[in-house]
Amino acid sequence: MNAAVRAVVRMGIYVGAKVYFICEGYQGMVDGGSNIVEAKWESVSSILQVGGTIIGSARCQAFRSREGRLKAAYNLVRLGITNLCVIGGDGSLTGANIFRKEWNGLLEELAENGEIDKDAVQKHSYLNVVGMVGSIDNDFCGTDMTIGTDSALHRIIEVVDAIMTTAQSHQRTFVLEVMGRHCGYLALVSALACGADWVFLPESPPEEGWEESMCLKLSENRAQKKRLNIIIVAEGAIDTQNKPISSEKIKELVVKQLGFDTRVTILGHVQRGGTPSAFDRILASRMGVEAVVALLEATPETPACVVSLRGNHAVRLPLVECVQMTQDVQKAMDERRFKEAVKLRGSNCNVAVINVGAPAAGMNAAVRSAVRVGIADGHRMFAVYDGFDGFAKGQLVGVLSPLGLSVFSTLPGKHLEKIAEQIRSHNINALLIIGGFEAYLGLLELAAAREKHEAFCVPMVMVPATVSNNVPGSDFSIGADTALNTITDVSARVPAK
């Protein structure tokens, strides 16, 4: 979070703005006084490597009431603060949006009470709000990663690696409880990273009879001479009846059923501490810069936004929509609609589909399946018309059904700058190229341009489709068999002489 604070302060000062610290969260905004101080360039020196946040954070019951928000508005308006950057979870961001909606009414009430003059109401008539998500759980919808998650994963993996030495030496089973009351991201990714035998998540409860299945898995691993077992459980893990699955319950089960020497380790708040990872420092810095730019570009009509990570890009999304989707996940889990919760939790991508080269039978089938699979998984699919030429001109259309897109296209080399701009402006997270040898060469050019154009640093995949069957690396291209059938049919009708 300190990297985000640092980026906001220095970017703000760089563009000539006055930047203020609000210490102790919303409580500091309500209390005012020494809690709101001007930040200088040197105020954020040497904080990148420090965990937590130097300006503090606190829960604030007073800010939940209109009276508390009235005090907060007074403390801001007297200093001329009308741009607010909030770093927190969905609760903090929801509070910020309510504050923004009430802002003008709060100022008018302050004027009626004689605490500010009418000129101040006119001069500071609207409040701009931009949010950044700081949460180790990675539980906010709309962003691929939240600030702090990667560092927390580093802490977990360090502990697991240390424990595995003991576990191997003594042939023990370890049950590790990690944070995640409502989101199992930390548990899932750490389980994948350390090769755990079993994992328990809030969003995906184990099926009935999981006790027997887990014990069978653990005993099979021991029979294969594996000297340890690692089970990772999120603190909010539940069964299909919404009943908690605790780490102690899992330990008792393993000891009773298998007789394995089993220990429980609860990582607790150690996951929140320590030095932030390089990824978190860069992520927070990029988000902080984007937050300041968003505030500078905001107008009275601009809705509150949250700066998110999509693919490799910092993007702005409507705050209200993201908060609502995050709350919908919890509602689905409470109502035991777990599959829907997992689907809501997933990140959606913008995928562009482009045909390059001469038409080949079967290209539309490839487009159709790609589009429908993408839409079924919740992604937004774009059709690019007229190949790379159309890409450069911005001929991208959101599609809900398969379209015929096959055209001959020039290579992208002379359009790289414009294509990169289209990828940025449409927030394209992945590119699917369907075509022949020209498509192959085009993909090579895009990949080679990654050093100059960051926009091309997204997943790019080519599906060979050409009657010539001349794409390296593929035994058979889409369209080649149909062309051969046509040749065979025609040749069969030529009268024998």
N, C-alpha and C positions, 0 to 999 in steps of 0.2 A: 504494500500500500504506500510505503514511503516513496517508491519510485514514481508512483502516480502523482503524489503530492508534489514531488520535485519537478516533474514535467509540467504540471499545471502552473506552478509558480514561475518557472523560468520562461515558459512559452508566453505566459501573460505579460511578464515584464518585457520580454523581447518585442512584443507588438505594441508596447507603450501603455499597457493597462496597469492600474493599481490592483494588487492582489492582497487579499486578507486571509489569514488563518482563522478558522472558527474552531477553537479548542473544545474538547470534550463533547463532540457531536451536537445533536439538537439541544442538549442541556445547556451547552455553552452559548448557543444562539438565543435561547430563552433568557438566560441569566445576563448575557451581554457583558459590558465592562471590559475587564482585562482578558476575557475569553475571546474577544475579537481584536486581533492585532494585525497590523500591516506586515506582510512578508517581504523580505529583501532577497536579492540574489544569493547572498551568503547564508541566508536562513536555512537553506536546504542543502548546504554543502556537506559532503561525507555522510549522507543518510541512505545511499543506495544499498549498502550492505547491512543495514539495520533492519531487523524484523519488526513486525507490528506497525504502529504509526506514531510519529513524533507529536502529532497534534491531538492524540487521544481519541477515545470513542466511549460513548456511554448510552445506555438506554434512557429514554426520557418520557415519562408518563405525561408531563405537563404539555408536551408538544402535540399530544393526541387530542387536546381540547382546543377550542377556538380561542379561549383566553390565553393559553400558552403561545399559540401561533400569533396572536396579536402582539404579545411582547417581543417575539422573534422578529416580526415585521418592523416594529419600531426600532429595534437595535440595528437592523440592516439599513433602513431608509435614512437614518440619521448620519450614516457613513456613505450614503449614496450607492450602496451595493444592490445591483439589480440583476446580477448574473451569479448563479449558484451551481457549483459542481459538487455533486454528492457521490461519495464512494461508500457503498454498503450493499446490503442484500435487498430482497424484494420489499421488506417492511420499510426500510429507510427510503427506498425509491418511491414507494406508494405515498409515504408521508410528504415527500418533496413535491409530488404532483398535486396533492391536495392543497398544499401551501401555495403553489403556483396559481391554481384555479381561484383561490380565495384572495389573492394578493390585492387586487384593486379594491375589493370590498373592505379588506383590513385597513388599507390606507385611508379610505373614506371615513371609516369608524374612528381612526386615530385623529383625523382632522376635526371631526365632530366633537371629539373629546378635548380638542385644543392641544393635543400633544405634538402635532405637526401642522404646518400651514397648508393652505390649498395649493400653493405653487409646488410643494413637494409631491402632492398627489398627482399633479399634472406631469411633472418632470420625471417621476419614477412610476409611471402608470402600469408597467408590466414587468414581470419577473421571468427571466429565462432560466430554464433548468436543464442540465445535462447530467446523466448518471453514468457511473462506472461500477461494475459489479466486483466487489471484493468478498470472496467466499471460498474457503478451501474445499467445500463440498462440490463445487461445479454444478450447482443445482438451479441455475437460472436459465430459463428457456430463451433462445435467440442468440446465444453465444456458444462457440465451440469450447472456450476455456475461460474461466474466471480467474481474476488476480488472486494468487495464493495457492491455487490447486497444485501446480507443478512442484512447488516447494514442499507442500505437505506430502506429496508422493515420495519425494526424496527422503524425507524423514522416515516414512513407513518402510521403504526399501532398505534403508540403512539398518533399521531395527531387525527386520526379517533376516537380512544377511548375517547379522551378529548372532541372532538366535539359532540359525541353522547350524552353526558350528557346535553349539551345545547339544542341539537335538540329534545331530549325527553321532556325536561321541557317546551319548547315553541311550540311543534308540528311543527317543521320546516323540510324543505327539504334542504339538503346540497349537493352541487356539488363540489367535490374535484378534482382538477387538479394535476396530478402527472407527473413526468418526463417520457420521452419516446417518442422522436420525430419519431423514426422509429421502435421501439420495444415496445410492450405492456406488457412485462413481469411484471413490477412493478404494473401496473394497474390491470392486471388479478389476480395475486397472492394476492394483498392487498384486492381486492374485495372478493375473496374467504375467506380470513382470517377474514374479518370483517362483512361478510354477507350482502354485498351491494345489493341494489335492481336492479342496472343496471350498466353495464361497457362498455366503448367505447375503442376500440383498433385499432392501425394503420393497423395491418395485417388482421383483420377480420371485415371489415365495416359492419354495420347493414343493413339488407335487406330493400328494398323500403317499405315505410309505417312504419318505426320504430318509428316515432313520436307518432302515435296513439297507437302502441303496448306498448311503454314505459309509456305513460300517463295512459293507462288502467291498467297496472301493479301497478303503484303508487297509483291510486285511489282504487284499490282492497285491497291493503295493508292497506290503511287508513280505509277502511270499516271494516276491520278485527281488528280494534282498535290498529293498530300499530301507535305509536305516532311520528315516524320519517321516513324519507327516505334518503338513502345515494346513491348518484350516483358518480361513479369514472370514470374519463376521462383522458386518456393519452394525453399529450400535442400535440402529432402528430395524434390524431384521425381524421379519414376521412370517407366520405361516399363512396358509390360504384362508384361515378364519380370523386373520388380523391379530393373532395372539403372538406375543414377543417370543423370539428365539434368542435366548441369552447365551453368552459364552460359557457361563457356568453349567447351563443345561446341556450344552454340547459336550463339555468335559465329562459330566456325570454319565452321559450316554456312552461315550467311548470307553470309559473305565468299566462300566457295568457290562457292556456287550462284548468288548474285546480284551479287557484287562491291560490295555496299554498304559504305560507311565505317561500321564497327560498333565500339562501345565497351561494355565491361562495367563496371557499378558494383555493388559489393557493399556493402549498407548496414550489415551487421553490427550491433554493439551500440549504434549510434546510435539504433536503434529502441527500446531499453529506457530511454534517458535522456531528459533534458529535463523541462520542467514538465508535470504531468499535466493532461489536458483537464478541462473543467467536468463532462462526463458521468462521467468516472472518479472525480472527487472526490465527486460526489453518490451515485453507485452504491456506492462503498466506504463512505461514511458511513451510508447506509441499511442496508447489509449488517452493518456493525459494530454498529449499534443492535439489529438483529434477532438477532444472535449473542448479545448479552448477555441479551436477553429469553429466548432459547431456553435458555441456561444456568440462568437463574433458575427457569424452569419445569420443568427436567429432574428426573427421579426415577431411582432405581437401575434401573428397568425401561426407561427411555427409551434407545433406541439412539442412537449417535453420528449427528449429522446434519451436512449441509452447507447453508449458506445460499446460495440460488441466485436468479437473476433469471428470472421467467417472465412474459412480457408486460411489464407495468409494475409487477409486484409482487415483493417480496422474500419468498421462500417457503423452507420447510425440507424437505429431501429426505433419505432414508436415505443416509448416507455410503457404506456398503458397496456398495449397489446402483449408485450413480453411479460409484464407482471401478471396479467390475466391468465396467460398460458401456464405460467409457473404455478399459480394457485389452482388451475384446473387439474394439474398433475396430482396435487395433494388430494383434491376432491375425488378424483378417480380412484386413488389408492384407498381412501377412506371407505369408498363404496365397493371396494374389491373388484374394480374394473382394471386389473393389473396390466393386461395387454394394451389397453388404451393409454394407461399411464406411461408405459415404456415408449409407445409411439409418440406421445406428446413430448416426452423428455428428449427424444432424438433431435439432432441438428439437421435442418433441411438445407439443401444446396441448390444453387442455380447451375444447371447443366446445359451447355450449348451443344447442339448436334449439327454437323456440317457435312455435306457431300462434296467430294472433290474428284474431278476427272470425268471421263466419259461414262454415260449410264451403263449399268449392268443389272441384269435381272436379279432380284433378291435384295437390292439395296433398300427398297421401301419396307421389306420385311424386317431388316435390321433396324431401320429407323423406328418402325412400329413397336418392336419389342423393347427397344431402349427407352422410348418415350413412356410406354405403359408401365414398365417396371419402375422407372423413375417416379412417375406420378403415384403409383401404388405405395412407394416408400416415402411419399410426402415431399419429394423434391419438385422444384419448378423447372420445367423443361423449355428450352428455347430452340426454335428452328432458325438456322442461318440460311437465308436465301442467296443464290448466286455465288456460292463458294467463298473463297477468300476476298474476292472483289466486293461481294455483298457484305461480308463481315466488316471490311474497312469503311463501308458506307453506312453501317449501322442497321442493316436489314435483318434485324433479329425480331422474332415474333414468338410470344409465349404460346405453346401448343398444348392442346388437350386431346388431340387425335393424330394419327399418322399422316404425314404430308409427303408428297413427291418433291424431292429437293435436288434431284440429280442434274448437275450442269457441268460443263467443262469449266475449269477455273485456272487462272494463272497462279503461280506460286506466290506465297505471302511476302517474299523478300522486300519488295518495294512498298508494301503497305504496313510494315511492322509497327510503326509509330501509331498509325490510325487503329489498327487491330487491338493494340495494347490499350488504347484509350477506350475502345468499345467494351473490352473485358472489364475495365475499371468502372465505367459508367453503368453497365448492366450488372455489375457485381457477379461476374461469372466465376464459379468455383471449380469447374471441371469442363473439359472439352473432349467430345467424342467425334473423331474424324472417320468417315466411311468413304472409301474410295480406292483408287488404284495406285500406280507408281507415283503419280503426281501428289497424291495424298501422303505417301511415304516421305517424299522429298520435302513436302510442306511441313510435316511434323518435325523433321530434322532441323529445318530452318527456325521453327518456333523454339525448339529446345536450345539451339545454339544462341538464340537471342535473349536467353534468360539473364545473362550477365548484365545486359544493357537495360532490359525491361523487366521489372519485378512482376508485372502483371502475368507474364508467362510462367511464373513459378506456381502453377496449379497442375493437378493431375491431367495428363493428356494421353488419350488412348486411340489407336488406329485399328479399324476393322477392315481387312483387305477385301475389296470388292471390285473386280475387273475381269473382263472376259479373257484378257491376255494371261492371267495367272502368273504375273511377273513380279510380285511383291516379295522381297527377301524375307525369309523366316517363316513362310507359310506354305504348306504343301498344296493347299487348294483354296482359291479365292472365291468369294460369293460371285455368282454369275458365270463362272467358267463352265460349270456342268450344263447349264441351260444353253450356253453357246454351242457346246459340243453336241448336245441333243439336236439343236436346230440344224447344225451342219450334217449330222447323221441322217436326220429326216429328209433333208433336201437331197443329199447324195443318194438316198435309197429310192427317190422318185425319178432319178435320172435314168432313162431307158438304157438297158444294157445293149451294147453294140457287138 
